[in-house]
Amino acid sequence: MNKVRIVIIDDEKNVRIVIKKLLGLLSSEYIVVGEAPSVVEGKKVILETKPEIVLLDIELEDGSGFSLLNQLPRLDFKLIFITAYNQYAIKAFKYSALDYLLKPVEPTDLKNAIDRAKERIQSENELKKLLQNFEDPKHSKIVVKMSNGTHFINIEDILYCQADGSYAKVITKNGTIFASKNLKHFEDLLEEKSFIRTHQSYLVNKAEIAAIKHNFAVLKNNTRIPISIRRKPEITALLKG
């Protein structure tokens, strides 16, 4: 994913320095885009840099972290409190804080809090992409889960899907993706998108079929996909239609 943008708001300069060093050790994905010691400067930094995560102290130079939050038009970032005071925890979570860390901050606690925030950001970004997909049917996409993450694939870019044991391969114009779902999953997903089950092991994009030769569907890129004898009359009729 892209760099995770972080702002640190704490009235102690040494604390800000330590947190920046810890973040740098945790991952190169984390980038501190701003820092501030006060409510006034903190508000300005947040509005200017639009961070994804804010690490916020409660006692600041000119007021409280809660006062800062109340002055923002919206809290469109993940919030983690870092403070020396444990009596504010309940109030902190009323602001939908993901975590409440006590000073001195333990590196493991900071890592866990930031990792949770990053996971939440990734999930929300995936949801946004899904919603965009529904809003723009001209460029429909499907979500393909893999062992190492999620792919969003334009349906028009799919050439065919091939069974691979209890999993499936999605062959696109840009390469092959090994999905953690079986072929039946993709057949159900693409049943209204002009895909044809030519064989028990193949699901083919009808728009990519150039010809039927013997017991094969020949794609525009000359790939030959087997057609089962039982399905051949049905597939031939579909293509003529």
C-alpha positions in Angstrom: 0.0 0.0 0.0 1.0 3.7 -0.2 2.7 5.4 2.7 0.6 5.8 5.8 0.5 9.5 6.7 0.9 10.2 10.4 0.7 13.4 12.5 2.1 13.6 16.1 0.6 16.2 18.4 2.4 16.4 21.8 3.7 19.3 23.9 6.9 17.4 24.7 9.5 17.7 21.9 11.5 14.8 23.2 8.4 12.6 23.1 7.8 13.6 19.4 11.4 12.7 18.6 11.2 9.3 20.2 7.9 8.4 18.5 9.2 9.5 15.1 12.3 7.2 15.7 10.1 4.3 16.7 7.8 4.7 13.7 10.9 4.7 11.4 12.1 1.5 13.0 8.6 -0.1 12.7 8.2 0.3 9.0 9.2 2.4 6.0 5.4 2.6 5.2 4.9 5.0 8.0 5.7 8.7 7.3 5.3 11.6 9.7 3.9 14.4 7.7 3.5 16.9 10.5 3.9 17.5 14.3 2.7 20.2 16.7 2.9 21.0 20.5 -0.5 22.8 20.8 -4.2 22.9 19.9 -3.8 25.9 17.5 -0.8 24.4 15.7 -2.2 20.9 15.8 -5.5 21.9 14.1 -3.5 23.7 11.4 -1.2 20.7 10.8 -4.2 18.3 10.6 -6.1 20.4 8.1 -3.1 21.0 5.9 -1.6 17.5 5.8 -4.8 15.4 6.0 -3.2 12.5 7.9 -4.6 9.0 8.0 -3.4 8.5 11.7 -3.1 11.1 14.4 -1.1 10.4 17.6 -2.6 12.8 20.1 -1.5 13.9 23.6 -4.3 15.1 26.0 -2.4 17.8 27.8 -1.1 20.3 25.3 0.5 23.7 25.6 -2.7 25.8 25.2 -5.5 23.3 26.0 -6.5 19.7 25.7 -6.5 17.2 22.9 -10.2 17.0 23.3 -10.5 20.7 22.6 -8.6 20.2 19.4 -10.8 17.4 18.2 -13.9 19.5 18.9 -12.6 22.3 16.7 -12.1 20.0 13.6 -14.9 19.9 11.0 -14.6 16.1 10.9 -12.5 13.3 12.3 -11.5 11.6 9.1 -8.4 9.9 10.5 -7.6 7.1 12.9 -7.0 8.4 16.4 -4.5 7.1 18.9 -4.1 8.9 22.2 -0.6 9.0 23.8 -0.7 10.5 27.3 0.7 10.3 30.8 -2.8 10.4 32.3 -4.9 7.3 32.6 -8.1 9.0 33.9 -9.1 10.2 30.5 -9.4 6.8 28.8 -13.2 6.5 28.9 -13.6 10.0 27.4 -11.0 9.3 24.8 -12.9 6.3 23.4 -16.0 8.5 23.0 -14.1 10.1 20.2 -13.7 6.6 18.5 -10.1 6.3 19.5 -8.5 3.1 18.3 -6.1 3.0 21.3 -5.0 4.8 24.4 -1.3 4.5 25.2 0.4 5.6 28.4 3.8 7.3 28.6 6.5 6.2 28.5 5.3 4.4 25.3 6.3 0.8 24.9 7.5 0.1 21.4 5.3 -3.1 21.2 2.2 -1.2 22.2 2.9 1.5 19.6 3.4 -1.1 16.9 0.2 -2.9 17.8 -1.8 0.3 17.8 -0.4 1.5 14.5 -0.8 -1.9 12.9 -4.5 -2.0 13.9 -5.0 1.5 12.4 -3.3 0.4 9.2 -5.5 -2.6 8.9 -8.6 -0.5 9.5 -7.4 2.0 6.8 -6.9 -0.9 4.3 -10.3 -2.4 5.0 -12.0 1.0 4.5 -10.1 1.6 1.3 -11.2 -1.8 -0.1 -14.8 -0.9 0.8 -14.5 2.4 -1.0 -13.3 0.6 -4.1 -16.2 -1.8 -3.9 -18.7 1.0 -3.6 -17.1 2.8 -6.6 -17.5 -0.5 -8.5 -21.3 -0.5 -7.9 -21.6 3.2 -8.8 -19.7 2.7 -12.2 -21.2 -0.3 -13.9 -19.4 0.6 -17.2 -16.2 -0.6 -15.6 -17.4 -3.4 -13.4 -14.8 -5.2 -11.3 -14.7 -8.3 -9.1 -12.8 -8.8 -5.9 -10.4 -11.7 -6.0 -9.0 -12.8 -2.6 -5.5 -14.2 -2.6 -3.4 -15.6 0.2 -1.4 -12.4 0.3 -4.1 -9.8 -0.2 -6.9 -8.7 -2.4 -7.1 -7.8 -6.1 -9.7 -5.7 -7.9 -10.0 -6.8 -11.5 -11.9 -5.3 -14.4 -14.2 -7.9 -15.7 -13.5 -6.9 -19.3 -9.8 -7.8 -18.7 -10.5 -11.4 -17.7 -9.8 -13.9 -20.5 -10.9 -17.0 -18.6 -10.8 -18.7 -15.2 -9.4 -22.2 -14.7 -9.9 -24.7 -11.9 -6.8 -25.5 -9.9 -7.9 -28.1 -7.4 -10.1 -26.5 -4.8 -8.8 -23.1 -6.0 -8.9 -21.2 -9.3 -6.6 -19.2 -11.6 -7.9 -16.0 -13.1 -6.2 -15.3 -16.4 -6.3 -11.7 -17.4 -4.9 -9.6 -20.2 -2.2 -8.5 -17.7 -1.3 -11.9 -16.2 -2.5 -14.7 -13.9 -3.9 -14.4 -10.4 -4.1 -17.4 -8.1 -7.4 -17.0 -6.2 -8.4 -18.6 -2.9 -11.8 -19.5 -4.3 -13.0 -22.4 -6.5 -14.3 -22.1 -10.1 -17.9 -22.4 -9.0 -17.5 -19.2 -7.0 -16.4 -17.3 -10.2 -19.2 -18.9 -12.2 -21.8 -17.6 -9.8 -20.0 -14.2 -9.6 -19.9 -13.8 -13.4 -23.1 -15.6 -14.4 -24.6 -12.3 -15.7 -21.4 -11.0 -17.3 -21.3 -13.2 -20.5 -19.0 -15.9 -19.2 -19.4 -19.4 -20.5 -18.5 -22.7 -18.7 -17.0 -24.5 -21.6 -15.6 -27.4 -19.6 -15.7 -28.5 -15.9 -12.3 -26.8 -15.5 -12.9 -23.6 -17.6 -15.0 -20.5 -17.5 -14.4 -18.3 -20.5 -15.2 -14.6 -21.3 -17.6 -14.9 -24.3 -16.3 -11.6 -25.7 -12.8 -13.1 -26.0 -13.8 -16.2 -28.1 -12.8 -15.7 -31.8 -13.8 -19.1 -33.1 -14.8 -22.7 -32.3 -12.5 -25.3 -33.8 -13.2 -29.0 -33.2 -13.5 -29.3 -29.4 -11.8 -26.0 -28.6 -12.7 -22.4 -28.1 -10.0 -20.3 -29.7 -9.5 -17.0 -28.0 -8.5 -13.7 -29.7 -4.9 -14.3 -28.4 -4.9 -17.8 -29.9 -5.3 -19.6 -26.6 -7.2 -22.9 -27.0 -9.7 -23.7 -24.3 -11.2 -27.2 -24.3 -14.9 -27.6 -24.8 -16.6 -30.7 -23.3 -18.6 -32.7 -25.8 -21.8 -32.4 -23.7 -21.6 -28.6 -23.7 -20.5 -28.0 -27.3 -24.0 -27.7 -28.9 -25.1 -25.2 -26.2 -21.9 -23.2 -26.5 -22.1 -23.1 -30.3 -25.7 -21.8 -30.0 -24.8 -19.2 -27.5 -22.0 -17.8 -29.7 -24.3 -17.7 -32.7 -26.9 -15.8 -30.6 
